Amino acid sequence: MKIGRITLIDPAAPKAKHDPLGAEVESNIASVFSEPSKFVSILVPNEAKQLRAAIIRLCDEEKCPLVLTLGGTGPGPNDIVPDITLEVVDRKLPGFGEIMRYYSYERFKVSVLSRAEAGVRGKSLVINLPGKPKPVKFCLRLLQEGIAEALEQIAGITPGLKGDEIEVPIDKYLPFLKKLRPKIDPNAGPGHPTL
């Protein structure tokens, strides 16, 4: 599958340090899908015009069904990736960001600061991911079935998944789903539950 990857760089840094984690991140992304992944990688400075152009290029010109941005989703004044993403997508898909924040918190406490967004532009799914390999891998494991379903609906492709998704303990994460109900004693009269 053709996957667009946008990584933010510091233009002042030496060239060798622009994409030090690129190979590891791509390996983690590719590990989600059963078929080979072809990456179209773009390194851009954290600047609105260039970031906007990169997302549009990967969606409209490169025709990548999946476009992933790495980093730049926090609350700082220079964290503009979610804002630019919402400017260029046709439809917002808030569930992706919500799931990443909710389930990542126990492992990565700073995920509470994430403003990650996702949406659809044409026939491309755009998702904002963290900037480091381990959180990227974790988030993709959480999102993989949603990604596959979205790609089928918007691009008509069904990527194979490796099937090692993260097991989410519902009782631990979603206590509001666990309702306490009194046990009914079959020997008691009507309307007399036994606790």
C-alpha positions in Angstrom: 0.0 0.0 0.0 1.2 3.5 -0.8 1.6 5.5 2.4 2.5 9.2 2.7 4.6 10.1 5.7 5.2 13.7 6.7 7.9 14.4 9.3 8.6 17.8 10.8 12.2 18.9 10.8 14.2 21.7 12.2 15.8 23.5 9.2 18.7 24.7 11.5 19.7 21.1 12.3 22.4 19.3 10.4 21.1 17.4 7.4 22.0 14.0 8.9 19.7 14.7 11.8 16.6 15.7 9.8 15.0 12.2 9.8 16.9 10.1 12.3 13.9 7.9 13.2 12.4 7.6 9.7 13.4 4.0 9.1 12.2 2.9 12.5 8.9 4.7 12.1 8.3 3.3 8.7 9.1 -0.2 9.9 6.6 0.2 12.7 3.9 1.5 10.3 4.6 -1.3 7.8 4.3 -3.9 10.6 0.6 -3.3 10.8 -0.2 -4.3 7.3 0.2 -7.8 5.8 1.1 -6.6 2.3 4.3 -4.5 1.5 4.1 -0.8 2.1 5.6 1.8 -0.3 6.4 5.1 1.5 6.4 8.5 0.0 8.2 10.5 2.7 8.3 14.2 2.9 10.4 16.2 5.4 9.0 19.7 6.0 9.8 22.5 8.4 7.1 23.3 11.0 5.6 26.0 8.8 2.0 26.3 7.7 2.4 26.9 4.0 4.8 24.0 3.5 2.9 21.6 5.7 -0.3 22.4 3.9 1.3 21.9 0.5 2.8 18.5 1.7 -0.5 17.1 2.8 -2.2 18.2 -0.4 0.5 16.8 -2.6 0.4 13.4 -0.9 -3.4 13.2 -1.2 -4.0 14.9 -4.6 -0.9 14.2 -6.6 0.7 11.1 -5.1 -2.7 9.6 -4.5 -1.7 8.0 -1.2 -4.7 6.3 0.3 -3.1 6.8 3.8 -1.3 9.9 4.8 0.4 10.1 8.2 1.9 13.1 9.9 4.4 12.6 12.7 4.6 15.1 15.6 3.5 18.6 16.1 0.2 17.9 17.8 0.8 19.4 21.2 -0.4 22.6 22.8 2.7 24.7 22.0 2.5 27.7 19.8 4.5 25.9 17.1 2.3 22.8 17.1 0.2 23.5 14.1 -0.3 20.1 12.5 -3.9 19.5 13.7 -4.9 23.0 12.6 -3.5 22.6 9.1 -5.0 19.1 8.8 -8.5 20.4 9.6 -8.0 23.1 7.0 -7.3 20.7 4.2 -9.5 17.7 4.9 -13.1 17.5 3.5 -14.5 15.6 6.4 -13.2 15.3 10.0 -13.0 11.9 11.6 -12.7 12.7 15.4 -12.8 9.1 16.6 -9.2 8.5 15.6 -7.8 11.3 17.8 -10.2 10.4 20.7 -9.1 6.8 20.7 -5.4 7.6 20.6 -5.7 10.0 23.5 -7.9 7.8 25.6 -6.0 4.5 25.4 -2.5 5.9 25.2 -2.8 7.8 28.5 -1.8 4.9 30.8 1.4 4.2 28.8 2.2 7.7 27.7 1.0 10.3 30.2 1.8 13.2 27.8 -0.8 11.9 25.4 -3.3 14.1 27.3 -1.7 17.0 25.6 -2.3 15.7 22.1 -4.6 17.6 19.7 -4.2 14.9 17.0 -6.9 15.0 14.3 -7.9 12.8 11.3 -10.0 13.3 8.3 -10.7 12.5 4.7 -9.4 14.4 1.7 -10.6 13.0 -1.6 -9.7 9.4 -1.5 -7.1 9.7 1.2 -7.2 9.2 5.0 -5.1 11.7 6.9 -4.1 10.9 10.5 -1.9 12.9 12.9 0.3 10.6 14.9 2.9 11.1 17.6 6.5 11.9 16.6 8.3 8.9 18.2 8.4 5.3 17.0 6.9 3.5 20.0 3.9 5.7 20.4 3.3 5.5 16.6 3.3 1.7 16.7 1.0 1.7 19.7 -1.5 4.1 18.2 -1.5 2.2 14.9 -2.3 -1.0 16.7 -5.3 0.7 18.3 -6.5 2.2 15.0 -5.7 -0.5 12.5 -9.2 -1.9 12.1 -10.6 1.7 11.8 -8.0 2.5 9.2 -8.8 -0.6 7.1 -12.5 0.1 7.2 -12.0 3.8 6.3 -9.7 2.9 3.4 -12.3 0.5 2.1 -15.0 3.1 2.3 -13.1 6.1 0.9 -10.6 4.5 -1.5 -12.1 1.1 -2.3 -9.0 -0.8 -1.0 -8.9 -3.3 1.8 -5.5 -3.6 3.3 -4.7 -6.9 5.0 -3.8 -6.6 8.7 -1.4 -8.7 10.7 -4.0 -9.2 13.4 -1.9 -8.4 16.4 -4.1 -5.6 17.6 -3.9 -4.4 21.2 -6.4 -6.0 23.5 -8.2 -3.3 25.4 -9.5 -4.4 28.9 -13.0 -2.9 28.8 -13.5 -3.1 32.6 -10.4 -1.2 33.3 -10.8 1.6 30.7 -14.5 1.9 30.4 -15.9 1.5 33.9 -19.1 3.2 32.9 -20.0 0.2 30.7 -20.0 -2.1 33.7 -23.3 -1.6 35.4 -24.1 -3.0 38.8 -27.3 -4.9 38.7 -28.9 -6.7 41.6 -29.0 -10.5 41.3 -32.5 -11.9 41.2 -33.1 -14.8 43.6 -35.4 -17.2 41.6 -36.9 -18.4 45.0 -37.8 -14.9 46.1 -41.2 -13.4 45.2 -41.6 -10.9 42.4 -39.9 -7.6 43.0 -37.5 -8.9 45.7 -34.0 -8.9 44.3 -31.2 -10.4 46.3 -27.9 -8.5 46.4 
